[in-house]
Amino acid sequence: MFAETCPQYLLLREDEVLEHGPFRKFTPPARARHDADEGETWRLLRDGPLTHVSSDHAPSTREQKTSGGIWDVHFGLPGLDTTMPALLDAAARQLISYEDVARLYAEVPARLYGLWPRKGRVAPGFDADLVLVDPSRVWTARDAGVHSKAGWTPYDGRAFTGRVVRTYLCGDLVAEDGEPADARTGRFLPGPGLRPG
Protein backbone atom coordinates (compact mmCIF):
# COMPACT_ATOMS: atom_id res chain seq x y z
CA MET A 1 0.00 0.00 0.00
CA PHE A 2 1.18 3.50 -0.83
CA ALA A 3 -0.04 6.76 0.69
CA GLU A 4 0.48 10.14 -0.95
CA THR A 5 0.37 13.58 0.60
CA CYS A 6 0.64 17.11 -0.77
CA PRO A 7 2.28 20.29 0.57
CA GLN A 8 -1.02 21.82 1.67
CA TYR A 9 -1.48 19.04 4.23
CA LEU A 10 1.97 19.76 5.61
CA LEU A 11 1.90 23.57 5.65
CA LEU A 12 -1.64 24.94 5.75
CA ARG A 13 -4.00 25.05 8.73
CA GLU A 14 -7.66 24.19 9.03
CA ASP A 15 -8.75 27.67 10.16
CA GLU A 16 -7.14 29.42 7.16
CA VAL A 17 -10.33 28.79 5.19
CA LEU A 18 -12.03 31.40 7.39
CA GLU A 19 -9.71 34.12 6.07
CA HIS A 20 -8.90 32.84 2.57
CA GLY A 21 -12.19 31.14 1.66
CA PRO A 22 -12.05 29.50 -1.79
CA PHE A 23 -8.26 29.97 -1.91
CA ARG A 24 -8.10 27.23 0.73
CA LYS A 25 -10.73 25.00 -0.88
CA PHE A 26 -9.20 21.61 -1.59
CA THR A 27 -10.25 18.09 -0.74
CA PRO A 28 -9.88 16.61 1.70
CA PRO A 29 -9.55 19.94 3.53
CA ALA A 30 -6.61 20.90 5.73
CA ARG A 31 -6.86 19.32 9.17
CA ALA A 32 -3.79 20.68 10.98
CA ARG A 33 -4.82 22.95 13.82
CA HIS A 34 -1.48 23.63 15.54
CA ASP A 35 2.26 22.98 15.40
CA ALA A 36 1.92 19.50 16.93
CA ASP A 37 -0.42 18.41 14.11
CA GLU A 38 1.99 19.74 11.51
CA GLY A 39 4.94 18.04 13.21
CA GLU A 40 3.11 14.71 13.31
CA THR A 41 2.31 14.91 9.60
CA TRP A 42 5.99 15.52 8.79
CA ARG A 43 6.88 12.54 11.00
CA LEU A 44 4.44 10.32 9.09
CA LEU A 45 6.12 11.43 5.87
CA ARG A 46 9.62 10.92 7.20
CA ASP A 47 9.02 7.58 8.94
CA GLY A 48 5.95 6.23 7.10
CA PRO A 49 3.18 5.36 6.39
CA LEU A 50 3.12 8.34 3.99
CA THR A 51 5.26 7.20 1.06
CA HIS A 52 5.50 10.07 -1.41
CA VAL A 53 4.57 13.67 -2.23
CA SER A 54 2.58 15.05 -5.12
CA SER A 55 2.02 18.66 -6.16
CA ASP A 56 -1.72 17.95 -6.63
CA HIS A 57 -1.56 20.85 -9.07
CA ALA A 58 -4.99 22.36 -9.73
CA PRO A 59 -4.28 25.64 -11.54
CA SER A 60 -7.58 27.47 -11.02
CA THR A 61 -7.09 31.18 -11.63
CA ARG A 62 -8.12 33.89 -9.19
CA GLU A 63 -11.12 34.55 -11.41
CA GLN A 64 -12.19 30.90 -11.24
CA LYS A 65 -11.75 30.84 -7.47
CA THR A 66 -13.92 33.95 -7.03
CA SER A 67 -16.60 33.22 -9.66
CA GLY A 68 -19.13 32.08 -7.06
CA GLY A 69 -19.57 31.02 -3.47
CA ILE A 70 -17.15 28.65 -1.78
CA TRP A 71 -19.49 25.72 -2.48
CA ASP A 72 -19.54 26.48 -6.22
CA VAL A 73 -15.95 27.28 -7.16
CA HIS A 74 -13.22 24.85 -8.22
CA PHE A 75 -11.46 22.59 -5.74
CA GLY A 76 -7.69 22.50 -5.49
CA LEU A 77 -4.57 24.61 -5.24
CA PRO A 78 -1.69 25.33 -7.59
CA GLY A 79 1.38 23.39 -6.50
CA LEU A 80 3.90 22.93 -9.32
CA ASP A 81 5.83 26.08 -8.42
CA THR A 82 6.02 25.39 -4.68
CA THR A 83 6.18 21.65 -3.96
CA MET A 84 9.94 21.31 -4.29
CA PRO A 85 10.56 24.52 -2.31
CA ALA A 86 8.29 23.22 0.46
CA LEU A 87 10.31 19.99 0.64
CA LEU A 88 13.67 21.79 0.53
CA ASP A 89 12.51 24.09 3.32
CA ALA A 90 11.47 21.07 5.39
CA ALA A 91 14.93 19.57 4.89
CA ALA A 92 16.55 22.87 5.94
CA ARG A 93 14.38 22.79 9.09
CA GLN A 94 15.42 19.12 9.64
CA LEU A 95 11.85 17.84 9.43
CA ILE A 96 13.01 15.47 6.68
CA SER A 97 16.41 14.81 5.11
CA TYR A 98 17.58 15.82 1.64
CA GLU A 99 17.68 12.10 0.86
CA ASP A 100 14.01 11.99 1.85
CA VAL A 101 13.29 14.75 -0.67
CA ALA A 102 14.77 12.64 -3.49
CA ARG A 103 12.95 9.51 -2.34
CA LEU A 104 9.57 11.16 -1.73
CA TYR A 105 9.42 13.39 -4.79
CA ALA A 106 11.42 11.43 -7.41
CA GLU A 107 12.16 7.78 -6.69
CA VAL A 108 8.86 6.54 -5.26
CA PRO A 109 6.67 8.40 -7.80
CA ALA A 110 8.84 7.11 -10.68
CA ARG A 111 8.41 3.55 -9.43
CA LEU A 112 4.66 3.90 -8.87
CA TYR A 113 3.91 5.50 -12.23
CA GLY A 114 5.96 3.07 -14.31
CA LEU A 115 8.80 5.49 -15.15
CA TRP A 116 11.47 3.48 -13.32
CA PRO A 117 14.26 2.71 -14.26
CA ARG A 118 14.55 5.71 -16.61
CA LYS A 119 13.42 8.30 -14.06
CA GLY A 120 13.74 8.78 -10.32
CA ARG A 121 17.47 8.42 -9.63
CA VAL A 122 20.85 9.77 -10.64
CA ALA A 123 22.67 6.65 -11.86
CA PRO A 124 24.05 5.09 -15.06
CA GLY A 125 21.24 4.19 -17.45
CA PHE A 126 18.81 6.76 -16.05
CA ASP A 127 17.83 9.96 -17.83
CA ALA A 128 19.93 12.91 -16.68
CA ASP A 129 17.05 14.66 -14.91
CA LEU A 130 18.68 16.87 -12.29
CA VAL A 131 17.69 19.65 -9.96
CA LEU A 132 20.51 21.75 -8.54
CA VAL A 133 19.67 23.61 -5.35
CA ASP A 134 21.15 26.23 -3.10
CA PRO A 135 20.15 24.77 0.28
CA SER A 136 20.87 27.96 2.23
CA ARG A 137 19.19 30.51 -0.04
CA VAL A 138 16.28 32.23 1.70
CA TRP A 139 13.55 33.65 -0.51
CA THR A 140 9.88 34.57 -0.33
CA ALA A 141 7.16 33.00 -2.47
CA ARG A 142 5.12 35.59 -4.35
CA ASP A 143 2.12 35.36 -6.64
CA ALA A 144 4.09 37.29 -9.25
CA GLY A 145 6.68 34.48 -9.42
CA VAL A 146 4.16 31.76 -10.31
CA HIS A 147 4.54 30.44 -13.86
CA SER A 148 1.50 28.19 -13.99
CA LYS A 149 -1.86 29.28 -15.39
CA ALA A 150 -3.10 29.90 -11.83
CA GLY A 151 -0.98 33.03 -11.33
CA TRP A 152 -1.14 32.74 -7.53
CA THR A 153 0.13 30.56 -4.70
CA PRO A 154 -1.33 29.75 -1.29
CA TYR A 155 2.16 30.47 0.07
CA ASP A 156 2.36 34.10 -1.07
CA GLY A 157 4.53 35.94 1.48
CA ARG A 158 5.95 32.76 3.02
CA ALA A 159 9.73 32.55 3.40
CA PHE A 160 11.42 29.34 2.26
CA THR A 161 14.97 28.16 2.81
CA GLY A 162 16.39 26.30 -0.19
CA ARG A 163 15.98 27.31 -3.79
CA VAL A 164 16.15 25.40 -7.06
CA VAL A 165 18.78 27.20 -9.14
CA ARG A 166 18.90 24.96 -12.22
CA THR A 167 16.74 22.20 -13.64
CA TYR A 168 17.89 19.75 -16.30
CA LEU A 169 15.74 17.34 -18.29
CA CYS A 170 17.67 14.57 -20.03
CA GLY A 171 20.79 16.68 -19.51
CA ASP A 172 19.34 19.82 -21.12
CA LEU A 173 18.90 23.01 -19.08
CA VAL A 174 15.16 23.73 -18.90
CA ALA A 175 15.03 26.30 -16.07
CA GLU A 176 17.43 28.62 -14.26
CA ASP A 177 16.80 30.71 -11.14
CA GLY A 178 13.07 30.10 -11.33
CA GLU A 179 12.71 31.06 -14.97
CA PRO A 180 12.06 28.59 -17.81
CA ALA A 181 14.83 28.30 -20.39
CA ASP A 182 14.19 28.28 -24.12
CA ALA A 183 14.96 24.58 -24.37
CA ARG A 184 12.00 22.46 -25.40
CA THR A 185 13.07 18.92 -24.77
CA GLY A 186 11.54 15.74 -23.51
CA ARG A 187 9.24 13.04 -24.76
CA PHE A 188 6.03 11.41 -23.65
CA LEU A 189 6.61 8.35 -21.45
CA PRO A 190 3.41 6.35 -21.04
CA GLY A 191 2.80 4.80 -17.66
CA PRO A 192 1.27 1.35 -17.21
CA GLY A 193 -2.25 2.79 -16.91
CA LEU A 194 -2.32 4.33 -20.40
CA ARG A 195 -5.08 2.88 -22.53
CA PRO A 196 -4.37 2.70 -26.27
CA GLY A 197 -6.70 4.57 -28.57
C-alpha positions in Angstrom: 0.0 0.0 0.0 1.2 3.5 -0.8 0.0 6.8 0.7 0.5 10.1 -0.9 0.4 13.6 0.6 0.6 17.1 -0.8 2.3 20.3 0.6 -1.0 21.8 1.7 -1.5 19.0 4.2 2.0 19.8 5.6 1.9 23.6 5.6 -1.6 24.9 5.8 -4.0 25.1 8.7 -7.7 24.2 9.0 -8.8 27.7 10.2 -7.1 29.4 7.2 -10.3 28.8 5.2 -12.0 31.4 7.4 -9.7 34.1 6.1 -8.9 32.8 2.6 -12.2 31.1 1.7 -12.0 29.5 -1.8 -8.3 30.0 -1.9 -8.1 27.2 0.7 -10.7 25.0 -0.9 -9.2 21.6 -1.6 -10.2 18.1 -0.7 -9.9 16.6 1.7 -9.6 19.9 3.5 -6.6 20.9 5.7 -6.9 19.3 9.2 -3.8 20.7 11.0 -4.8 23.0 13.8 -1.5 23.6 15.5 2.3 23.0 15.4 1.9 19.5 16.9 -0.4 18.4 14.1 2.0 19.7 11.5 4.9 18.0 13.2 3.1 14.7 13.3 2.3 14.9 9.6 6.0 15.5 8.8 6.9 12.5 11.0 4.4 10.3 9.1 6.1 11.4 5.9 9.6 10.9 7.2 9.0 7.6 8.9 6.0 6.2 7.1 3.2 5.4 6.4 3.1 8.3 4.0 5.3 7.2 1.1 5.5 10.1 -1.4 4.6 13.7 -2.2 2.6 15.0 -5.1 2.0 18.7 -6.2 -1.7 17.9 -6.6 -1.6 20.8 -9.1 -5.0 22.4 -9.7 -4.3 25.6 -11.5 -7.6 27.5 -11.0 -7.1 31.2 -11.6 -8.1 33.9 -9.2 -11.1 34.5 -11.4 -12.2 30.9 -11.2 -11.7 30.8 -7.5 -13.9 34.0 -7.0 -16.6 33.2 -9.7 -19.1 32.1 -7.1 -19.6 31.0 -3.5 -17.2 28.6 -1.8 -19.5 25.7 -2.5 -19.5 26.5 -6.2 -15.9 27.3 -7.2 -13.2 24.9 -8.2 -11.5 22.6 -5.7 -7.7 22.5 -5.5 -4.6 24.6 -5.2 -1.7 25.3 -7.6 1.4 23.4 -6.5 3.9 22.9 -9.3 5.8 26.1 -8.4 6.0 25.4 -4.7 6.2 21.7 -4.0 9.9 21.3 -4.3 10.6 24.5 -2.3 8.3 23.2 0.5 10.3 20.0 0.6 13.7 21.8 0.5 12.5 24.1 3.3 11.5 21.1 5.4 14.9 19.6 4.9 16.5 22.9 5.9 14.4 22.8 9.1 15.4 19.1 9.6 11.9 17.8 9.4 13.0 15.5 6.7 16.4 14.8 5.1 17.6 15.8 1.6 17.7 12.1 0.9 14.0 12.0 1.8 13.3 14.8 -0.7 14.8 12.6 -3.5 13.0 9.5 -2.3 9.6 11.2 -1.7 9.4 13.4 -4.8 11.4 11.4 -7.4 12.2 7.8 -6.7 8.9 6.5 -5.3 6.7 8.4 -7.8 8.8 7.1 -10.7 8.4 3.6 -9.4 4.7 3.9 -8.9 3.9 5.5 -12.2 6.0 3.1 -14.3 8.8 5.5 -15.2 11.5 3.5 -13.3 14.3 2.7 -14.3 14.5 5.7 -16.6 13.4 8.3 -14.1 13.7 8.8 -10.3 17.5 8.4 -9.6 20.8 9.8 -10.6 22.7 6.7 -11.9 24.1 5.1 -15.1 21.2 4.2 -17.4 18.8 6.8 -16.0 17.8 10.0 -17.8 19.9 12.9 -16.7 17.1 14.7 -14.9 18.7 16.9 -12.3 17.7 19.6 -10.0 20.5 21.7 -8.5 19.7 23.6 -5.4 21.1 26.2 -3.1 20.1 24.8 0.3 20.9 28.0 2.2 19.2 30.5 0.0 16.3 32.2 1.7 13.5 33.6 -0.5 9.9 34.6 -0.3 7.2 33.0 -2.5 5.1 35.6 -4.4 2.1 35.4 -6.6 4.1 37.3 -9.3 6.7 34.5 -9.4 4.2 31.8 -10.3 4.5 30.4 -13.9 1.5 28.2 -14.0 -1.9 29.3 -15.4 -3.1 29.9 -11.8 -1.0 33.0 -11.3 -1.1 32.7 -7.5 0.1 30.6 -4.7 -1.3 29.8 -1.3 2.2 30.5 0.1 2.4 34.1 -1.1 4.5 35.9 1.5 5.9 32.8 3.0 9.7 32.5 3.4 11.4 29.3 2.3 15.0 28.2 2.8 16.4 26.3 -0.2 16.0 27.3 -3.8 16.1 25.4 -7.1 18.8 27.2 -9.1 18.9 25.0 -12.2 16.7 22.2 -13.6 17.9 19.7 -16.3 15.7 17.3 -18.3 17.7 14.6 -20.0 20.8 16.7 -19.5 19.3 19.8 -21.1 18.9 23.0 -19.1 15.2 23.7 -18.9 15.0 26.3 -16.1 17.4 28.6 -14.3 16.8 30.7 -11.1 13.1 30.1 -11.3 12.7 31.1 -15.0 12.1 28.6 -17.8 14.8 28.3 -20.4 14.2 28.3 -24.1 15.0 24.6 -24.4 12.0 22.5 -25.4 13.1 18.9 -24.8 11.5 15.7 -23.5 9.2 13.0 -24.8 6.0 11.4 -23.6 6.6 8.3 -21.5 3.4 6.4 -21.0 2.8 4.8 -17.7 1.3 1.4 -17.2 -2.3 2.8 -16.9 -2.3 4.3 -20.4 -5.1 2.9 -22.5 -4.4 2.7 -26.3 -6.7 4.6 -28.6 
